[in-house]
């Protein structure tokens, strides 16, 4: 029923790899002395270095195209994975894209690197704001300006369409259940960096499929007290859109903001430890803002004895690799070899 309901939605093909692999992490499990660990590789979706947003854009940009859009206007942080994948998707679909970006660190105004570099390479028209607090108004102003010129503008992730992003992750629930069956494993938990649509979709999808997997997510943003109610709203709106008989409540969501650190966009010591440990034990790259902090949460739960050491645990890798290049000074603390000039 879930697969058929999702298949009824308009979609544009953007991902190169689906389903993404579910792979064991035996060396990391040994390092941590914890349960068998597996990683869901949504960093391998393929579009512009991959990531979880590619799945979402298949639905949201299909909706934009059905609305006759010729221009997309959106925005996030300067090192946004969403905006990087949106830029590549719009290039592929022949859509004009305007990005209104907010700087998180002083260096975001000083260099073009990581995701920001790729956005420009894909042809997005990028504006980096002086005042991050004006982002919503600036996006609205750009939409109004373009519409006054007679352009057909689409702004994604508004209240009435944000559930399309969540439904992309209800589809991931189908993949996870199927892959666990094929691997003959019964995970206790799925860990991820998420705060809204990703967690809304996969939690709703697993609940609809009556899977016992507990979804535990880590918010990359600090101080968002209404996130539980918003995730339930998004999940229920998505379920209604495709005719699923399920109702989610705020207390169906486990979302921890204690690993954010000082604030969004700034790496943490625990996150960087997790990033380096995963890189050196498994040859896998996390990012310094999202997946590393969620992995730090998983490390803490294992070390704190909160997980059954015999039950497998899944980690959803939502991508973000290009951001490493925008955070090189945080990730690598030394000056490098002496002969580097």
C-alpha positions as CSV (number, residue, x, y, z in Angstrom):
1,X,0.0,0.0,0.0
2,X,2.8,2.5,0.9
3,X,4.7,1.8,-2.3
4,X,1.6,2.1,-4.4
5,X,0.6,5.4,-2.7
6,X,4.1,6.9,-3.2
7,X,4.1,5.8,-6.8
8,X,1.0,7.9,-7.4
9,X,2.9,11.1,-6.9
10,X,4.5,13.0,-9.8
11,X,8.3,12.5,-9.8
12,X,11.3,13.6,-11.7
13,X,14.3,11.2,-11.7
14,X,17.3,12.8,-10.1
15,X,19.0,10.1,-8.0
16,X,21.4,7.8,-9.7
17,X,21.3,5.1,-6.9
18,X,18.1,3.8,-5.3
19,X,17.7,1.9,-3.1
20,X,20.9,3.1,-1.5
21,X,23.1,0.4,0.1
22,X,22.8,-0.7,3.7
23,X,26.3,-1.6,4.7
24,X,27.9,-3.1,7.9
25,X,30.5,-1.1,9.9
26,X,32.4,-3.9,11.6
27,X,35.6,-1.9,12.4
28,X,33.6,0.9,13.9
29,X,31.6,-1.6,15.9
30,X,34.9,-3.0,17.2
31,X,36.3,0.4,18.0
32,X,33.3,1.3,20.1
33,X,32.8,-2.1,21.7
34,X,29.1,-1.8,20.9
35,X,26.3,-3.3,18.9
36,X,26.6,-4.4,15.2
37,X,26.4,-1.2,13.2
38,X,25.0,-0.7,9.7
39,X,25.0,2.5,7.6
40,X,22.3,3.5,5.1
41,X,24.3,5.2,2.4
42,X,22.0,8.1,1.3
43,X,25.3,10.0,0.7
44,X,25.4,7.9,-2.5
45,X,22.2,9.1,-4.2
46,X,24.4,10.5,-6.9
47,X,23.3,14.0,-7.7
48,X,26.1,16.6,-7.0
49,X,27.9,14.3,-4.5
50,X,24.6,12.9,-3.2
51,X,22.6,13.3,0.0
52,X,19.1,13.0,1.4
53,X,17.8,16.1,-0.4
54,X,18.0,14.5,-3.8
55,X,15.1,12.2,-2.9
56,X,13.0,15.2,-1.8
57,X,13.7,17.2,-4.9
58,X,12.3,14.4,-7.1
59,X,8.9,15.1,-5.6
60,X,9.1,18.9,-5.0
61,X,10.5,19.8,-8.4
62,X,8.0,17.5,-10.1
63,X,5.3,19.6,-8.3
64,X,7.0,22.8,-9.4
65,X,7.1,21.6,-13.0
66,X,3.4,20.7,-12.8
67,X,2.7,24.2,-11.6
68,X,4.4,25.6,-14.7
69,X,7.4,27.0,-12.8
70,X,10.3,28.4,-14.7
71,X,12.1,29.9,-11.7
72,X,12.9,28.5,-8.2
73,X,13.6,30.8,-5.3
74,X,14.8,29.4,-2.0
75,X,17.6,29.7,0.6
76,X,19.4,28.4,3.6
77,X,22.9,28.6,5.0
78,X,25.9,29.3,2.8
79,X,27.1,25.7,3.2
80,X,23.6,24.2,2.7
81,X,23.5,20.7,1.3
82,X,19.9,21.4,0.2
83,X,20.9,24.4,-1.9
84,X,23.8,22.5,-3.4
85,X,21.6,19.6,-4.6
86,X,18.8,22.0,-5.6
87,X,21.4,23.8,-7.8
88,X,22.3,20.6,-9.6
89,X,18.7,19.6,-10.0
90,X,17.7,22.9,-11.5
91,X,20.6,22.8,-13.9
92,X,19.5,19.3,-15.0
93,X,15.9,20.4,-15.4
94,X,16.6,23.7,-17.1
95,X,15.1,25.8,-14.2
96,X,16.5,29.2,-13.2
97,X,17.5,29.2,-9.6
98,X,17.9,32.1,-7.1
99,X,19.5,31.3,-3.8
100,X,19.3,33.7,-0.8
101,X,22.0,32.5,1.6
102,X,22.7,33.4,5.2
103,X,26.3,33.3,6.5
104,X,26.9,31.3,9.7
105,X,30.6,32.1,10.2
106,X,32.7,35.1,9.1
107,X,34.5,32.9,6.6
108,X,31.2,32.4,4.8
109,X,31.5,36.0,3.5
110,X,35.2,35.7,2.7
111,X,35.6,32.5,0.6
112,X,33.7,30.5,-1.9
113,X,34.3,26.9,-1.1
114,X,32.5,23.6,-0.4
115,X,28.8,23.6,-1.2
116,X,28.8,27.3,-2.0
117,X,31.4,26.7,-4.7
118,X,29.2,24.0,-6.3
119,X,26.0,26.1,-6.2
120,X,27.7,28.7,-8.3
121,X,29.3,26.1,-10.6
122,X,25.8,24.7,-11.3
123,X,24.6,28.2,-12.3
124,X,22.6,29.3,-9.4
125,X,22.2,33.1,-8.9
126,X,23.5,33.4,-5.4
127,X,23.1,36.3,-2.9
128,X,24.9,36.1,0.4
129,X,23.1,38.3,2.9
130,X,24.9,40.8,5.2
131,X,22.2,40.3,7.9
132,X,21.2,36.6,8.3
133,X,18.1,37.7,10.2
134,X,16.6,39.1,7.0
135,X,16.6,35.9,5.0
136,X,12.8,35.2,5.1
137,X,12.1,38.8,4.0
138,X,14.8,38.7,1.3
139,X,13.4,35.5,-0.2
140,X,9.9,36.9,-0.2
141,X,11.1,40.1,-1.9
142,X,12.9,38.1,-4.6
143,X,9.7,36.0,-5.3
144,X,7.6,39.2,-5.5
145,X,10.2,40.9,-7.8
146,X,10.3,38.0,-10.2
147,X,6.5,37.6,-10.3
148,X,6.1,41.4,-10.9
149,X,8.2,40.7,-14.1
150,X,5.7,38.1,-15.2
151,X,7.9,35.1,-14.2
152,X,6.4,31.8,-13.1
153,X,8.0,31.3,-9.7
154,X,8.0,28.4,-7.3
155,X,9.1,28.5,-3.7
156,X,9.6,25.0,-2.2
157,X,9.1,23.9,1.4
158,X,6.2,26.2,2.1
159,X,3.6,24.9,4.6
160,X,1.4,23.3,2.0
161,X,4.1,21.5,0.1
162,X,6.8,20.7,2.7
163,X,5.3,17.2,3.3
164,X,6.5,16.2,-0.2
165,X,10.0,16.2,1.2
166,X,8.9,14.0,4.1
167,X,7.2,11.5,1.7
168,X,10.6,10.9,0.1
169,X,11.7,9.5,3.4
170,X,8.6,7.4,3.9
171,X,10.0,5.7,0.8
172,X,13.3,5.2,2.6
173,X,11.4,3.3,5.3
174,X,10.3,0.8,2.6
175,X,14.0,0.4,1.6
176,X,15.2,-0.1,5.2
177,X,12.6,-2.7,6.0
178,X,13.3,-4.6,2.8
179,X,17.1,-4.5,3.3
180,X,16.9,-5.6,6.9
181,X,14.8,-8.6,5.8
182,X,17.4,-9.5,3.1
183,X,20.3,-9.2,5.6
184,X,18.3,-11.1,8.3
185,X,18.8,-8.4,10.9
186,X,16.4,-6.9,13.4
187,X,17.7,-3.5,14.3
188,X,16.6,-1.8,17.5
189,X,17.3,1.8,16.4
190,X,17.9,4.0,13.5
191,X,20.0,7.1,14.2
192,X,20.2,10.2,11.9
193,X,20.8,13.9,11.8
194,X,17.4,15.4,11.2
195,X,14.9,17.8,12.6
196,X,11.8,18.0,10.3
197,X,11.1,16.3,7.0
198,X,13.6,13.5,7.0
199,X,12.5,12.4,10.5
200,X,8.8,13.0,9.8
201,X,8.9,10.8,6.7
202,X,11.0,7.8,7.9
203,X,9.2,7.7,11.3
204,X,5.8,7.8,9.7
205,X,6.9,5.2,7.1
206,X,8.2,2.8,9.7
207,X,5.1,3.2,11.8
208,X,2.9,2.6,8.9
209,X,4.8,-0.6,8.1
210,X,4.6,-1.6,11.7
211,X,8.3,-1.8,12.0
212,X,9.7,-2.0,15.6
213,X,12.8,0.1,14.7
214,X,13.0,3.2,17.0
215,X,14.0,6.4,15.1
216,X,16.3,8.5,17.2
217,X,17.4,11.8,15.5
218,X,19.7,14.7,16.5
219,X,18.7,18.2,15.6
220,X,21.4,20.4,14.0
221,X,19.6,23.5,15.3
222,X,19.4,24.7,18.8
223,X,16.3,25.9,20.7
224,X,13.4,24.8,18.5
225,X,10.8,23.8,21.0
226,X,8.0,23.3,18.5
227,X,9.8,20.7,16.4
228,X,7.9,17.7,17.7
229,X,4.5,19.2,16.8
230,X,5.8,20.4,13.4
231,X,7.1,16.9,12.5
232,X,3.8,15.4,13.4
233,X,2.0,18.0,11.3
234,X,4.2,17.4,8.3
235,X,3.9,13.6,8.6
236,X,0.1,13.8,8.9
237,X,-0.2,16.1,5.9
238,X,1.9,13.8,3.8
239,X,-0.1,10.7,4.9
240,X,-3.3,12.5,4.0
241,X,-1.8,13.6,0.6
242,X,-1.3,9.9,-0.5
243,X,-4.3,8.5,1.4
244,X,-2.5,6.6,4.2
245,X,-4.6,5.6,7.2
246,X,-2.2,6.7,9.9
247,X,-2.0,9.5,12.4
248,X,1.2,10.7,14.1
249,X,1.5,12.6,17.4
250,X,4.3,14.8,18.7
251,X,5.4,12.2,21.2
252,X,6.0,9.7,18.4
253,X,9.2,11.6,17.6
254,X,12.6,11.2,19.4
255,X,14.7,14.2,18.6
256,X,17.7,15.3,20.7
257,X,19.2,18.8,20.5
258,X,21.9,18.3,23.1
259,X,24.6,17.6,20.5
260,X,24.2,20.9,18.6
261,X,27.0,22.5,20.5
262,X,27.2,26.3,20.7
263,X,24.8,26.8,17.7
264,X,24.0,25.6,14.2
265,X,26.8,25.4,11.7
266,X,29.6,25.3,14.3
267,X,31.5,22.0,14.7
268,X,31.7,20.4,18.1
269,X,34.6,18.5,19.7
270,X,32.5,15.3,20.0
271,X,31.3,15.6,16.4
272,X,34.9,16.0,15.1
273,X,36.0,13.0,17.2
274,X,33.2,11.0,15.6
275,X,34.1,12.3,12.1
276,X,37.7,11.3,12.5
277,X,36.9,7.9,14.1
278,X,34.6,7.0,11.2
279,X,37.0,8.2,8.6
280,X,39.9,6.2,10.1
281,X,38.1,3.0,10.9
282,X,35.8,2.7,7.9
283,X,37.1,5.1,5.2
284,X,33.8,6.9,5.3
285,X,33.3,10.7,5.3
286,X,30.8,12.5,7.6
287,X,30.2,16.2,7.5
288,X,31.0,18.7,10.4
289,X,27.6,20.1,10.9
290,X,25.0,17.3,10.6
291,X,26.1,13.7,10.4
292,X,29.1,14.0,12.7
293,X,26.9,15.4,15.5
294,X,24.4,12.6,15.0
295,X,27.3,10.1,15.1
296,X,28.5,11.7,18.3
297,X,25.1,11.0,19.7
298,X,25.3,7.4,18.7
299,X,28.8,7.1,20.2
300,X,27.5,8.6,23.5
301,X,24.6,6.2,23.7
302,X,26.8,3.2,23.0
303,X,29.4,4.3,25.6
304,X,26.6,5.1,28.1
305,X,25.2,1.5,27.8
306,X,21.9,2.7,26.4
307,X,21.8,0.2,23.5
308,X,21.6,-3.6,23.6
309,X,25.1,-4.7,22.5
310,X,23.6,-7.7,20.6
311,X,20.9,-5.8,18.6
312,X,22.0,-4.2,15.3
313,X,21.7,-0.4,15.0
314,X,21.4,1.6,11.8
315,X,22.8,5.0,11.0
316,X,21.3,7.0,8.2
317,X,24.0,8.9,6.3
318,X,22.3,11.9,4.9
319,X,25.3,13.2,3.0
320,X,27.1,16.5,3.2
321,X,30.6,15.6,2.1
322,X,31.4,18.9,0.2
323,X,30.9,20.9,3.4
324,X,34.2,19.4,4.6
325,X,36.1,21.6,2.2
326,X,34.3,24.7,3.7
327,X,35.3,23.6,7.2
328,X,38.9,22.5,6.6
329,X,40.3,24.7,9.3
330,X,38.0,23.1,11.9
331,X,38.5,19.6,10.7
332,X,42.3,19.7,10.4
333,X,43.9,21.7,13.2
334,X,47.5,21.7,12.1
335,X,49.1,23.7,9.3
336,X,49.9,20.6,7.2
337,X,53.3,19.6,5.9
338,X,56.1,22.1,6.1
339,X,56.7,22.0,2.4
340,X,53.2,23.1,1.5
341,X,53.3,26.6,0.1
